[in-house]
């Protein structure tokens, strides 16, 4: 599962804007957001379905832009 997070300039936390099973769909959505507003940054994370000892999902950053 791939999660796409978008952070607007001046915002404290990024917003989750989509969850995808295909990395290409996640990249397309992230690029669409970036084209609409050049000031945002995005992060695509891959989740494994496992959790740490605090109950937070384990994830790996796949791409940033």
Phi, psi and omega in degrees: 000136180244129178251136179250122178247137178238131178243121178276153181297134181089350180277150181277314182241147175285155178258138173283120183248350178184153175232130185224153174266344180248128182298326181295322177294321179294317179295320179298314179297316180298318179293324177298316178297319182294323179291326180289324183216108183292344184276347181279159171237152179230156176224132175249123181242142175258125179260146184259349184091359178259160183233152176276184184292346178265359180088007178275139179293140176278133181215160179235132178287125181263318183205145174231150178200000000 
